Amino acid sequence: MRTFIEILLAVFIPPLGVFLRFGCGLEFWLCLLLTFLGFVPGLIYAIYALTK
């Protein structure tokens, strides 16, 4: 259930879903950077990071 909520949040705000799983680690900052560069790369990375 927790993974479902994280992925659902990641669809709307990718860094938030990653933050809930990893905190302020490298994954969060990378997702934030990718989201600023374009929403789709941030979304793809967030889903990848949450499901790997």
DSSP file (Angstrom, degrees, kcal/mol; ACC not computed):
  #  RESIDUE AA STRUCTURE BP1 BP2  ACC     N-H-->O    O-->H-N    N-H-->O    O-->H-N    TCO  KAPPA ALPHA  PHI   PSI    X-CA   Y-CA   Z-CA
    1    1 A M     >        0   0    0      0, 0.0     4,-1.9     0, 0.0     5,-0.2   0.000 360.0 360.0 360.0 -38.7    0.0    0.0    0.0
    2    2 A R  H  >  +     0   0    0      1,-0.2     4,-2.4     2,-0.2     5,-0.2   0.906 360.0  51.1 -65.2 -41.0    2.8    2.4    0.8
    3    3 A T  H  > S+     0   0    0      1,-0.2     4,-2.6     2,-0.2    -1,-0.2   0.885 107.6  54.1 -63.8 -37.7    4.5    1.9   -2.6
    4    4 A F  H  > S+     0   0    0      2,-0.2     4,-2.5     1,-0.2    -1,-0.2   0.919 109.7  46.7 -61.4 -44.3    1.2    2.6   -4.3
    5    5 A I  H  X S+     0   0    0     -4,-1.9     4,-2.5     2,-0.2    -2,-0.2   0.902 112.0  50.6 -65.5 -41.6    0.8    5.9   -2.5
    6    6 A E  H  X S+     0   0    0     -4,-2.4     4,-2.1     2,-0.2    -2,-0.2   0.916 112.8  45.9 -62.9 -42.9    4.4    6.9   -3.3
    7    7 A I  H  X S+     0   0    0     -4,-2.6     4,-1.5     2,-0.2    -2,-0.2   0.898 111.1  52.8 -67.9 -39.6    4.0    6.1   -7.0
    8    8 A L  H  X S+     0   0    0     -4,-2.5     4,-1.0    -5,-0.2     3,-0.3   0.922 112.1  45.0 -61.7 -43.7    0.7    8.0   -7.0
    9    9 A L  H  X S+     0   0    0     -4,-2.5     4,-3.4     1,-0.2     3,-0.3   0.871 108.7  57.9 -65.4 -36.2    2.4   11.0   -5.5
   10   10 A A  H  < S+     0   0    0     -4,-2.1    -1,-0.2     1,-0.2    -2,-0.2   0.788  99.1  59.2 -66.0 -27.3    5.3   10.6   -7.9
   11   11 A V  H  < S+     0   0    0     -4,-1.5    -1,-0.2    -3,-0.3    -2,-0.2   0.885 118.7  28.9 -68.2 -37.1    2.9   10.9  -10.9
   12   12 A F  H  < S+     0   0    0     -4,-1.0    -2,-0.2    -3,-0.3    -3,-0.1   0.873 142.7  12.3 -90.8 -42.2    1.7   14.3   -9.8
   13   13 A I  S >X S-     0   0    0     -4,-3.4     4,-1.3    -5,-0.1     3,-1.1  -0.775  70.4-167.4-137.1  88.6    4.9   15.6   -8.0
   14   14 A P  H 3> S+     0   0    0      0, 0.0     4,-1.7     0, 0.0     5,-0.2   0.838  83.7  51.9 -51.7 -45.2    7.8   13.3   -8.8
   15   15 A P  H 3> S+     0   0    0      0, 0.0     4,-2.5     0, 0.0     5,-0.1   0.836 104.9  58.2 -64.4 -28.4   10.3   14.6   -6.1
   16   16 A L  H <> S+     0   0    0     -3,-1.1     4,-2.1    -7,-0.2    -6,-0.1   0.921 105.2  48.2 -66.7 -43.3    7.7   14.2   -3.3
   17   17 A G  H  X S+     0   0    0     -4,-1.3     4,-1.0    -8,-0.2    -1,-0.2   0.902 114.8  45.8 -62.3 -40.7    7.2   10.5   -4.0
   18   18 A V  H  X S+     0   0    0     -4,-1.7     4,-3.0     1,-0.2     5,-0.4   0.878 109.6  55.5 -69.7 -37.9   11.0   10.0   -4.0
   19   19 A F  H  X S+     0   0    0     -4,-2.5     4,-2.2     1,-0.2    -2,-0.2   0.892 103.0  55.2 -62.2 -40.2   11.4   12.1   -0.9
   20   20 A L  H  < S+     0   0    0     -4,-2.1    -1,-0.2     1,-0.2    -2,-0.2   0.829 117.3  36.0 -63.6 -30.6    9.0    9.9    1.1
   21   21 A R  H  < S+     0   0    0     -4,-1.0    -2,-0.2    -3,-0.3    -1,-0.2   0.901 134.4  18.5 -86.9 -45.5   11.0    6.8    0.3
   22   22 A F  H  < S-     0   0    0     -4,-3.0     3,-0.3     1,-0.3    -3,-0.2   0.546  87.6-145.1-109.4  -9.8   14.6    8.0    0.3
   23   23 A G     <  -     0   0    0     -4,-2.2     2,-0.4    -5,-0.4    -1,-0.3  -0.475  66.5 -24.6  74.1-151.6   14.6   11.3    2.3
   24   24 A C  S    S+     0   0    0     -2,-0.1    -1,-0.2     4,-0.1    -5,-0.1  -0.156 102.4 127.1 -90.8  40.8   17.0   14.1    1.2
   25   25 A G  S  > S-     0   0    0     -2,-0.4     4,-1.8    -3,-0.3     3,-0.3  -0.084  81.0 -79.0 -85.2-171.3   19.5   11.7   -0.4
   26   26 A L  H  > S+     0   0    0      1,-0.2     4,-2.5     2,-0.2     5,-0.2   0.853 126.7  59.3 -58.5 -38.8   21.0   11.6   -3.9
   27   27 A E  H  > S+     0   0    0      1,-0.2     4,-2.3     2,-0.2    -1,-0.2   0.905 105.6  48.6 -60.5 -42.2   17.8   10.1   -5.4
   28   28 A F  H  > S+     0   0    0     -3,-0.3     4,-2.6    -5,-0.2    -1,-0.2   0.944 112.9  45.9 -63.8 -48.2   15.7   13.1   -4.3
   29   29 A W  H  X S+     0   0    0     -4,-1.8     4,-2.4     1,-0.2    -2,-0.2   0.876 113.0  50.4 -65.7 -37.2   18.1   15.7   -5.6
   30   30 A L  H  X S+     0   0    0     -4,-2.5     4,-2.5     2,-0.2    -1,-0.2   0.916 112.1  47.6 -65.5 -42.4   18.5   13.9   -8.9
   31   31 A C  H  X S+     0   0    0     -4,-2.3     4,-2.3    -5,-0.2    -2,-0.2   0.899 111.3  51.0 -64.8 -40.7   14.8   13.6   -9.3
   32   32 A L  H  X S+     0   0    0     -4,-2.6     4,-2.1     2,-0.2    -2,-0.2   0.922 111.3  47.8 -62.8 -44.3   14.3   17.3   -8.4
   33   33 A L  H  X S+     0   0    0     -4,-2.4     4,-1.9     1,-0.2    -2,-0.2   0.929 112.7  48.1 -62.4 -46.2   16.9   18.3  -11.0
   34   34 A L  H  X S+     0   0    0     -4,-2.5     4,-1.4     1,-0.2     8,-0.7   0.861 110.1  52.8 -63.8 -34.9   15.3   16.1  -13.7
   35   35 A T  H  < S+     0   0    0     -4,-2.3    -1,-0.2     6,-0.2    -2,-0.2   0.889 108.5  49.8 -68.4 -38.5   11.9   17.5  -12.8
   36   36 A F  H  < S+     0   0    0     -4,-2.1    -2,-0.2     1,-0.2    -1,-0.2   0.863 110.8  50.1 -66.6 -34.1   13.2   21.1  -13.2
   37   37 A L  H  < S-     0   0    0     -4,-1.9     2,-0.2     1,-0.3    -1,-0.2   0.775 138.1 -27.9 -73.9 -26.0   14.7   20.2  -16.6
   38   38 A G     X  -     0   0    0     -4,-1.4     4,-1.6    -5,-0.2    -1,-0.3  -0.735  53.4-124.6 173.7 138.1   11.4   18.6  -17.7
   39   39 A F  H  > S+     0   0    0     -2,-0.2     4,-2.3     1,-0.2     5,-0.2   0.887 106.5  55.8 -62.4 -40.1    8.5   17.0  -16.0
   40   40 A V  H  > S+     0   0    0      1,-0.2     4,-2.7     2,-0.2     5,-0.2   0.918 105.8  48.7 -65.3 -45.6    8.7   13.7  -18.0
   41   41 A P  H  > S+     0   0    0      0, 0.0     4,-2.4     0, 0.0    -1,-0.2   0.905 113.5  49.1 -60.6 -38.0   12.3   12.9  -17.2
   42   42 A G  H  X S+     0   0    0     -4,-1.6     4,-2.3    -8,-0.7    -2,-0.2   0.893 111.9  48.7 -64.6 -40.0   11.6   13.5  -13.5
   43   43 A L  H  X S+     0   0    0     -4,-2.3     4,-2.3     2,-0.2     5,-0.2   0.920 111.6  48.4 -65.5 -45.4    8.5   11.3  -13.7
   44   44 A I  H  X S+     0   0    0     -4,-2.7     4,-2.3     1,-0.2    -2,-0.2   0.926 113.9  46.3 -62.5 -44.9   10.3    8.5  -15.4
   45   45 A Y  H  X S+     0   0    0     -4,-2.4     4,-3.1    -5,-0.2     5,-0.2   0.908 110.8  53.1 -65.7 -40.5   13.2    8.6  -12.9
   46   46 A A  H  X S+     0   0    0     -4,-2.3     4,-2.2     2,-0.2    -2,-0.2   0.930 111.4  44.8 -61.2 -46.0   10.8    8.8   -9.9
   47   47 A I  H  X S+     0   0    0     -4,-2.3     4,-1.6     2,-0.2    -1,-0.2   0.903 114.7  49.7 -65.9 -39.8    8.9    5.7  -11.0
   48   48 A Y  H  X S+     0   0    0     -4,-2.3     4,-1.5    -5,-0.2    -2,-0.2   0.938 112.2  47.3 -61.9 -46.5   12.1    3.9  -11.8
   49   49 A A  H  < S+     0   0    0     -4,-3.1    -2,-0.2     1,-0.2    -1,-0.2   0.866 113.7  47.8 -65.0 -36.3   13.6    4.7   -8.4
   50   50 A L  H  < S+     0   0    0     -4,-2.2    -1,-0.2    -5,-0.2    -2,-0.2   0.763 117.4  40.5 -77.4 -24.5   10.4    3.7   -6.5
   51   51 A T  H  <        0   0    0     -4,-1.6    -2,-0.2    -3,-0.2    -1,-0.2   0.594 360.0 360.0-101.5 -10.6   10.1    0.4   -8.3
   52   52 A K     <        0   0    0     -4,-1.5    -1,-0.2    -5,-0.2    -2,-0.1   0.512 360.0 360.0 -74.0 360.0   13.7   -0.8   -8.5
